[in-house]
Amino acid sequence: MVADASCRAMAYRLDFAMHRRTVAEQASQVCLRRKRRATSRQVREQIAADE
């Protein structure tokens, strides 16, 4: 009974940690995508300015 409860608590904690990590990864991917889009726009403007 005690072992079962602790196992469930551990599984819950692991699940929570995994969920938090995936959320953080999604956030960082979105952030990277925004940065990439901003950079490509700057590069395009720079190329246009050079021409």
Secondary structure in CASP SS format (residue, H / E / C, confidence):
PFRMAT SS
TARGET T0000
AUTHOR 0000-0000-0000
METHOD secondary structure of the structure
MODEL  1
M C 1.00
V H 1.00
A H 1.00
D H 1.00
A H 1.00
S H 1.00
C H 1.00
R H 1.00
A H 1.00
M H 1.00
A H 1.00
Y H 1.00
R H 1.00
L H 1.00
D H 1.00
F H 1.00
A H 1.00
M H 1.00
H H 1.00
R H 1.00
R H 1.00
T H 1.00
V H 1.00
A H 1.00
E H 1.00
Q H 1.00
A H 1.00
S H 1.00
Q H 1.00
V H 1.00
C H 1.00
L H 1.00
R H 1.00
R H 1.00
K H 1.00
R H 1.00
R H 1.00
A H 1.00
T H 1.00
S H 1.00
R H 1.00
Q H 1.00
V H 1.00
R H 1.00
E H 1.00
Q H 1.00
I H 1.00
A H 1.00
A H 1.00
D H 1.00
E C 1.00
END
